[in-house]
Each structure stands twice: as C-alpha cells, then as structure tokens.
Amino acid sequence: MPAPATFLGYIDEHADRFIKRLADAVAIPRRLNAFSVSGDRTHREDVVKMAKFMEDQLKALGVQTRLVDLGTENLEGHEIKVPPAVLGKIGEDPGKKTILVYGHFDVQPAIKSDGWNTDPFTLTIADDGQLIGRGSSDDKGPILGWLNVLEAHKDLGIELPVNLRLVFEGMEESGSIGLDEFIAAEHARGKDGWFHGVDAVCISDNYWLNTRTPCVTYGLRGLVYILVEVSGPTRDLHSGVFGRTVHEPMTDLIALLGKLVTSDGKILVPGVDDMISAADDEEKALYECLDYSIADIEASAGAPIALSDDKIQVLMGRMRQPSLSIHGIEGAFYGAGAKTVIPAKVTGKFSIRLVPPQTPDKINPLVVQYLEAEFAKLNSKNKLRVLLEHGGKPWVADIKHWNYEAAIKATQAVYNKRPDMTREGGSIPVTLTFAETLGVNVLLLPMGRGDDGAHSTNEKLDRSNFIEGTKLLGTYLHEVAAINA
C-alpha cells in the first residue's frame, strides 16, 4: 500500500524548508568554528548541542522524547562525558506494528584545506542539486528525513500507520560508546523498557551501490580499529645530529605497517583471510546480477584504480571478504616546509573490516601476536604498544522477512524500480546489537547514492535523493502496516 498521495505531494511542496533544516543541522553550531565531530574532545560539547537540536525538533512534532546519559570516556587523556542519545516514542497502539528507527548525528572531521571546494560545515547547494556539506549524507540527511516524514503526517492530519521508536546517537563515528550497554539494560526492563514491543528495525545509514539503482541492504562488515605506537627518545631529535646513531620510531613503524597488507588487498596477518570460505557458483551469481560495474567504483573513487576488472571479485571484496586499510600516522611531521625532525613517538592507525565468522575477539589476538613478532625481528631498542580501539561484529539478516518485503515494495513504489539486495562494506556495530539483543529483524534502507563521498572531501547528498528518500521512508512505514504478519 503506497503512502497517501497527499503525503507525497507535501514532501515536494516543502522541499526547500526541509533543505533549510538540513543546512541548520550541518552548521551546528557555526559559532567559534565548532562542529558536531564526536572524535574531537574540543568539539564534544557541540555534539551535545546537536542532540538538543534533535530533541527540540522531535518535541515540536509531538514526539515523546528522552535524553539518555551514556556515561564517560577517556579521550586524549581527559575524562569527558559521552553525548546523550536522543530517544523518541510516538504511538502505542497494540493493533499496529512497532518500528524502531536508528540514526546518528555526529560526523567525521573535516577542514577546507583537506581538499574541500567549499566550507564543509556550511551546506552548499550546487547548480546540479547537490547538497554539499559534512554529514549531509552520513547521517544528518537521513535522520532528518524521518523528521520530514513526521512533520508531513502531523501537518496533514494523517495518522502514522505504525508505532515508532527512535534512537539517534552522537557517537557512531567513535564506536557508539555506551549505547550497547544501554540497549541491553533497557531490554532487560521488559514491558517497562523503551524497546518493548518493537517488531523490526530500520536504519538509513548507507548508500546505493551506484547513482542509478536503489538498494536494500541485509549485511554489514564488522570492524576492528587498531593503533600501533612506537616510541624511543624522550623528545624529538635533530636528524643531522642523531640520524644513523639511534633507532628511529618512524622507521620501525613504517616497517610494521608495510607488513600488514599487500597493494592488491591481501591481508598478511596470518589466519585472518583463512577464516573465510570460498564463494560457490550460486553465491557468485548473486553478485553478477547486481547493477554495478567496475566503471561505477572507479567513478566513485575518482580514478581508474580498481583492484580487478572482474565485477564479481570487486563486489565480493567490498561485501563478503575482510579488508585492511591504513589510515594515517599521528606524531609525524605534517605541513609545509622541510622540517628535519626525528619524531620521538609515532602512532599508526589502521582498521580491518570483518565478515562472518570473524569477530573482534577472534581477530584482535592474531593482530597483536603478529605485530609483536614482526617488531621483534627488527631488533630495535624502541618500544612497541598495540592499542585495541573500538570494534564491532559483522551482521547478516534474513531477507525473506516481512520487513524486507515492505522495504522492497516501498522502493518500487517511489523509484519504479526493484532495488538491488546488497551486503555493504561499511560497519554499523549497533545493527547487530539490535538484532541480537531485541531478537528482531533489521534492515538498512539507504537514502544516499554511491558517489556521495561519506567520510571524504566534498561529501554531498543529491537533492532528489533527499526528497525522494524522504518519500521512501514514509512509504516504507505504510507498506509495513499493510503486510499481514
């Protein structure tokens, strides 16, 4: 059952106002060069302000809200509060299904000098309709899509076809600290808990494979994020005085990072790749039928750099195989000029994306053991520390569930095209937490396109995807209500 025509028309008529709401969210708060970046303690208060923005918006739409204290964390040597999660509740009709919606309002760091063509925290509307700004696609645009849906129903006097429970957090980009524990504790409260009666979960925090075909996602890779710290002298040294006289931390770190992965993506940590069985012909056929090509990945990357010309191999590399990526080195000299220092301490950062049956508990010991063994081979007098940061398990769902039936029908109704069924390369650890703790089906219903550049420079969300994606979220709720299950 498609959403009412009046709902669809309302979204079109109020598109400019919805875009203004997104601009306000991207910019929170513009004052003092402060942004909703959860991984930077100097901006942590601003993530809290974004939480308050979401709470105020929900209250104005008649949603019962609750801010959840998720505790504290140690960040950069400081004990600071974790931003609160924002909960919303609307409807408790026992005759309706109850859908839990999740999203996040924190974003990745961004500065114009990284290669942005515009100020990343001022939403820029391009001539072609692109809405450019940090968080536009990941994940402020999608969560505001749910607010647009609520506003349309409220203003039109259309009763919501389902009961809704909303969970919006400000720490997804930093490991969702405290959220898993809250979900478990709230579930343990039974009928008095916030999640009592939830029948299924919908998350909009991913993207189409390309720019043409919408998708519904039934699997995500997990993640381990690891720091490799090498230290030696008590202070930075002059390379002209100390070069070739001491063991240099940077040299040791580069040697270790070079032992992690090959240029064609093979993970060199023993046992990691070996956990994954080979795909059979039936599984390979699933990837062959997806509307995706090597040209798509290279267009999204901005250069002809795909690891293979084989579409199936590339898709499996993204969806059903683990990957290891090196992200950066902290403590190394960065900037203009020719500074000739030997850093006293450097920290390499890398992550491994996991697929079933891999879990952080299985992978982390292999990585630590391997790095310690490789460091010992260097015969260095420097010191090594391997620090295990946040992580999450991979997730795969049952696509024959009514939740997926509703999402597929809604996508066909809005886009007049059957969606691709995909497993995604990214990680949203709370997805598995909802599935396992609440014991319900979870799906990902994306708003953005494959070229949105989430986590990258010039992140954008196409205007058409923001508006049609809002229609999709509302239509999904009406399709859920129409299914007998």
SVG drawing of the C-alpha trace seen along z (x, -y; Angstrom):
<svg xmlns="http://www.w3.org/2000/svg" viewBox="-6 -32 81 56">
<polyline fill="none" stroke="black" stroke-width="0.4" points="0.0,0.0 1.8,-3.2 1.8,-6.2 -1.1,-8.6 -0.8,-11.0 -1.2,-13.9 1.9,-12.8 4.0,-12.6 2.8,-16.0 3.6,-17.6 7.2,-16.4 7.6,-18.0 5.9,-21.2 8.0,-21.7 11.4,-20.6 13.0,-23.9 12.1,-24.0 13.5,-20.5 16.7,-21.6 16.9,-24.6 16.5,-22.2 19.5,-20.1 21.5,-23.3 20.8,-24.2 21.9,-20.7 25.1,-20.7 26.1,-24.0 25.5,-23.2 26.8,-25.3 28.6,-27.8 29.9,-29.8 33.6,-29.6 34.5,-27.2 32.8,-24.4 31.2,-21.3 29.4,-18.1 32.6,-15.9 32.4,-13.2 36.1,-12.1 37.5,-15.6 37.1,-16.4 37.3,-20.1 34.1,-19.8 32.3,-17.3 30.0,-20.0 28.9,-20.7 27.7,-17.2 25.6,-17.7 24.1,-20.8 23.2,-18.7 21.5,-16.3 19.5,-19.2 18.6,-20.3 17.2,-16.8 15.3,-16.7 13.7,-20.1 12.7,-19.1 11.1,-15.9 9.2,-17.6 7.8,-20.2 6.5,-17.3 4.6,-15.8 7.1,-13.0 7.7,-11.9 11.5,-12.3 14.2,-11.2 17.9,-12.1 20.0,-9.2 23.2,-9.6 25.7,-7.1 28.5,-7.8 32.0,-9.0 35.1,-8.1 38.8,-8.9 39.7,-10.9 43.2,-12.3 43.9,-11.9 40.8,-13.7 37.7,-12.1 34.7,-13.6 31.0,-12.9 29.7,-10.9 27.0,-12.9 23.5,-11.8 21.4,-9.6 18.1,-11.0 15.1,-8.7 11.7,-9.3 8.4,-7.5 5.1,-8.1 2.2,-5.7 1.4,-2.7 -1.5,-1.1 -1.4,2.6 -3.1,3.1 -0.1,1.6 3.4,2.9 6.1,1.1 9.2,0.0 12.5,-1.1 14.4,-3.7 18.1,-4.4 20.5,-7.0 23.4,-9.2 24.0,-12.9 27.8,-13.1 30.1,-13.4 33.6,-12.8 36.2,-15.6 36.6,-17.9 38.7,-21.0 38.6,-23.0 42.4,-22.5 41.8,-18.7 40.6,-19.4 37.0,-20.7 35.8,-23.0 33.5,-24.7 33.3,-25.2 32.4,-21.7 30.1,-23.0 28.1,-25.3 25.6,-23.5 26.2,-24.5 23.5,-23.9 25.2,-23.3 23.6,-24.1 23.1,-20.4 21.2,-20.0 24.0,-18.5 23.7,-19.4 27.4,-19.6 28.4,-19.6 29.8,-17.3 27.1,-15.0 24.7,-15.7 24.6,-12.0 26.2,-10.5 23.9,-10.7 22.2,-14.0 20.3,-14.0 18.8,-10.5 17.8,-11.2 16.2,-14.5 14.3,-12.5 12.4,-10.8 11.6,-14.2 10.3,-15.3 8.0,-12.2 6.7,-13.0 6.1,-16.7 4.1,-15.7 1.8,-13.3 1.3,-15.8 0.5,-18.8 -1.8,-16.8 -3.6,-15.1 -2.6,-11.7 -2.3,-9.1 1.0,-7.3 0.4,-3.7 2.8,-2.2 4.1,-2.9 7.6,-4.4 10.6,-4.2 13.5,-6.4 17.2,-6.2 19.5,-8.9 23.1,-8.9 26.1,-11.2 28.9,-8.7 28.5,-6.4 31.7,-7.7 33.6,-7.0 32.4,-3.5 28.9,-4.1 30.3,-4.2 27.7,-3.2 24.9,-2.5 25.2,1.3 25.0,1.3 22.0,-1.0 20.1,1.2 20.8,4.3 19.8,2.7 16.6,1.2 15.6,4.5 16.1,6.2 13.4,4.0 10.8,5.9 7.5,4.2 8.7,1.1 11.6,0.7 11.7,-1.8 12.1,1.0 9.2,3.2 7.0,4.3 9.5,3.5 8.7,5.7 11.5,4.7 14.3,2.1 15.0,-0.3 18.3,-2.1 19.2,-4.6 22.9,-5.0 24.3,-3.6 24.2,-4.2 23.3,-2.8 25.9,-0.8 25.9,-3.4 24.0,-6.5 21.2,-4.7 19.6,-1.9 18.3,-2.0 19.1,0.9 18.1,2.6 21.0,3.8 20.9,7.1 24.5,7.3 27.4,5.2 31.0,5.9 32.3,5.6 35.4,3.7 38.4,3.6 40.3,0.3 43.9,0.6 46.7,-1.8 50.4,-0.8 52.6,-3.1 56.4,-3.1 58.4,-5.3 62.0,-5.7 63.7,-9.0 62.1,-11.3 61.8,-14.2 62.0,-14.9 65.6,-14.7 67.6,-16.6 68.2,-14.2 71.6,-15.8 72.8,-15.1 71.1,-11.8 70.5,-10.3 72.1,-6.8 73.0,-6.9 69.7,-5.8 66.8,-3.6 64.1,-5.8 60.5,-5.2 59.2,-6.3 61.4,-3.8 60.2,-1.0 56.5,-2.0 56.8,-2.2 58.3,1.3 55.4,2.7 52.7,1.0 54.3,2.4 53.8,5.9 50.0,5.7 48.6,5.7 49.7,6.0 49.0,3.5 46.3,5.9 44.5,6.1 45.7,9.4 45.9,9.3 49.2,10.5 48.2,11.1 48.2,15.0 44.8,16.5 42.6,13.5 41.9,14.3 41.9,18.0 38.7,17.8 36.7,17.1 35.4,19.9 35.4,19.5 32.2,18.5 30.4,21.1 28.8,20.6 25.3,19.9 26.7,17.1 28.7,15.6 25.5,15.4 24.0,13.1 26.8,10.5 26.6,11.0 23.0,9.8 23.6,6.5 23.5,3.3 27.1,2.4 30.3,2.2 34.0,1.6 33.2,-1.8 30.9,-2.6 33.6,-2.0 36.2,-3.9 33.8,-6.8 33.1,-6.9 36.8,-6.7 37.6,-9.4 40.3,-7.4 40.8,-4.1 42.2,-2.2 40.0,0.9 41.9,3.9 40.4,6.1 38.4,5.9 36.3,8.8 33.0,7.3 32.3,10.3 35.7,10.2 35.4,6.5 31.9,6.8 33.0,9.7 35.9,7.6 33.5,5.0 30.8,7.2 31.9,10.7 35.7,10.5 37.6,8.8 39.8,5.8 42.6,4.0 43.2,0.2 46.0,-2.0 44.5,-5.4 47.4,-7.6 50.3,-8.3 50.0,-10.5 53.1,-12.3 54.7,-12.5 55.5,-15.9 52.6,-17.4 52.6,-20.7 54.5,-22.9 58.3,-23.3 61.1,-20.8 61.2,-20.0 64.0,-17.5 63.0,-16.1 63.1,-12.5 59.8,-12.1 60.1,-10.7 56.8,-8.8 54.6,-7.9 51.3,-6.0 50.0,-4.2 46.3,-3.8 44.6,-1.0 41.4,1.0 40.2,4.4 36.6,4.8 35.3,8.2 32.8,10.6 31.2,13.7 32.5,15.8 35.1,13.2 34.6,11.1 36.9,8.7 37.6,11.3 38.9,13.7 40.9,11.1 42.5,8.9 44.7,11.5 46.0,12.5 46.9,8.9 48.7,8.3 50.7,11.5 51.7,10.8 52.8,7.2 54.8,8.2 56.5,10.9 57.4,8.7 58.6,5.9 60.9,8.4 62.5,9.2 63.6,5.5 65.9,5.9 65.0,2.3 65.6,0.7 62.4,-1.3 59.2,-0.3 56.0,1.0 52.4,0.7 49.4,2.1 46.2,0.4 42.9,2.0 40.3,-0.7 36.6,-0.3 35.2,2.6 32.1,4.4 30.8,7.7 29.6,8.2 25.9,8.7 23.7,10.6 19.9,10.6 17.0,12.8 15.8,11.1 12.6,13.2 11.2,11.4 8.1,9.1 10.4,6.1 12.3,6.6 9.1,7.2 7.9,3.8 11.2,2.1 11.2,3.7 7.6,2.6 8.3,-0.9 11.3,-1.3 9.4,0.0 6.6,-2.5 8.9,-5.5 11.5,-4.8 9.6,-2.5 12.5,0.0 13.2,3.1 16.1,2.5 19.3,4.4 19.8,6.6 23.2,5.8 25.7,6.5 27.7,3.4 31.4,2.9 30.9,0.4 30.3,1.1 27.4,0.0 28.0,2.2 24.7,1.3 22.9,3.1 23.9,6.4 23.2,5.2 19.6,4.5 19.3,7.8 20.7,10.0 19.5,8.1 16.0,7.4 15.7,10.6 14.1,8.8 14.7,8.3 16.9,5.3 17.3,3.8 19.2,0.9 17.1,-1.4 19.6,-3.9 18.9,-7.5 22.1,-8.4 24.0,-7.4 27.2,-5.6 29.1,-8.7 28.1,-10.8 31.7,-10.7 30.8,-10.0 33.9,-10.4 35.6,-12.0 36.0,-15.6 33.1,-17.3 30.5,-15.0 27.1,-15.5 23.6,-14.3 21.7,-14.9 18.5,-17.0 16.5,-14.3 17.7,-11.6 16.9,-13.8 13.4,-14.4 12.6,-11.0 14.4,-9.3 12.0,-11.1 9.1,-9.7 10.7,-6.3 10.9,-6.3 7.3,-7.3 6.1,-4.8 8.0,-2.1 6.0,-2.7 2.8,-2.4 3.9,0.8 4.8,2.3 1.3,1.6 -0.2,3.2 1.6,6.5 -0.2,9.3 2.5,10.8"/>
</svg>
